[in-house]
Amino acid sequence: MTKAKIGIVTVSDRASAGVYEDLSGKAIIDVLNEYLISEWEPVYKVIPDEQVVIEATLIQMADEQHCSLIVTTGGTGPAKRDVTPEATEAVCDRMMPGFGELMRAESLTFVPTAILSRQTAGLRGGSLIVNLPGKPKSIRECLDAVFPAIPYCLDLMEGPFLECDESVIKPFRPKAK
């Protein structure tokens, strides 16, 4: 079985400058370690809120590192420097708007400001790119909502088979005929 490569990208001016520790990217790794029982390799980067840097990082992870899944955190709000969705849209061949719709709906059960979030997802070649919010608590809530669809999405894209600990997260896969 092929070991999955999963990109984790924290988009934050302050974390990339060393002003504070990146807790968000580490939260994604922790959640994925809980979900996945199949082997996987993280490809982890902390970068500033610069659209050209975000685009170059996503392209490099998809095209050169061959990450089947790339998960970003940060840069999805209404602030001027929040450009992660624009960078994602610029590099994707096709968009997957249902991911953002579900994440916002899930987040609305916790905070009324979830409508300010602009998370999205898209496909670039053999990679699924998913934008998550920046707070570790919100990361978990959003991943719990959308992750059940991710293994099957990767199956449809002929990516690596992600096996999950079903006592933690139950992926949806249609029953074989």
VENQUI-V813411 format. One record per pair of residues at least 24 apart in sequence whose ideal C-beta (glycine too) atoms are under 6 Angstrom apart, sorted by the first residue. I is the first residue (numbers start at 1). J is the second residue. If there is no record, write none. Layout:
i=<I	I>
j=<J	J>
This chain:
i=<2	3	3	4	4	4	5	5	5	5	6	6	6	6	7	7	7	7	8	8	8	9	9	9	10	10	10	11	11	11	11	11	11	11	12	13	13	15	16	16	16	22	23	24	24	24	27	27	28	28	31	31	34	35	35	35	37	37	38	38	43	49	49	51	51	51	54	54	55	55	55	58	59	62	62	62	67	68	68	68	69	70	70	71	72	73	73	74	76	76	76	76	76	77	78	84	85	85	85	88	88	88	88	91	92	92	92	93	93	94	95	96	96	99	99	102	102	103	106	106	126	126	128	148>
j=<160	39	41	40	68	160	41	43	66	67	40	42	67	69	43	61	67	70	42	44	71	45	57	72	46	73	74	47	49	54	72	74	75	84	74	48	49	46	46	47	48	46	136	73	134	136	136	139	71	139	140	143	168	164	168	169	163	165	162	163	67	75	81	83	86	87	84	87	87	90	91	91	91	124	125	127	127	154	159	160	128	127	129	130	131	132	134	134	117	118	119	131	133	116	116	131	118	120	131	120	122	129	131	124	122	123	124	123	124	123	122	121	122	130	146	145	146	142	141	145	157	159	153	172>
